[in-house]
Amino acid sequence: MIIKESAENYLESILVIKGQKGFVRSIDIANDLGVSKPSVSVAMKNFREEGYITVDNDGNIDLTEKGFEIASRVYERHEVISKALMALGVCQETATEDSCKIEHVISDETFDRIKDFLKSKNIEF
């Protein structure tokens, strides 16, 4: 399943906000990603049409199974890569920023080896 980096960021944002607040609105996504509300509206329309999200009558946004699959994959990559970078001595702020970039381009093989390495060192992620 190939999806653009910006789309992955939107879906990951929905997942994280839902976990923090219990609900997601367009303004929450705009604030989280630092984008305009009209940009979020366009993205949500496209995601709804593609079957990644649902939006109820009150404007609450939920991930579909298809959207959740992508969001959780990206979020896992983000968390694991952040932990790996911090284990190497990178400060948390830099590790978080760098993992946001790496999570979109890393191969499955490399990611799996990073997870295996962290597990072998008993580093939780």
Stockholm file with secondary structure:
# STOCKHOLM 1.0

chainA/1-125         MIIKESAENYLESILVIKGQKGFVRSIDIANDLGVSKPSVSVAMKNFREEGYITVDNDGNIDLTEKGFEIASRVYERHEVISKALMALGVCQETATEDSCKIEHVISDETFDRIKDFLKSKNIEF
#=GR chainA/1-125 SS CCCCHHHHHHHHHHHHHHHHHSCCCHHHHHHHHTCCHHHHHHHHHHHHHHTSEEECTTCCEEECHHHHHHHHHHHHHHHHHHHHHHHTTCCHHHHHHHHHHHTTTCCHHHHHHHHHHHHHTTCCC
#=GC SS_cons         CCCCHHHHHHHHHHHHHHHHHSCCCHHHHHHHHTCCHHHHHHHHHHHHHHTSEEECTTCCEEECHHHHHHHHHHHHHHHHHHHHHHHTTCCHHHHHHHHHHHTTTCCHHHHHHHHHHHHHTTCCC
//
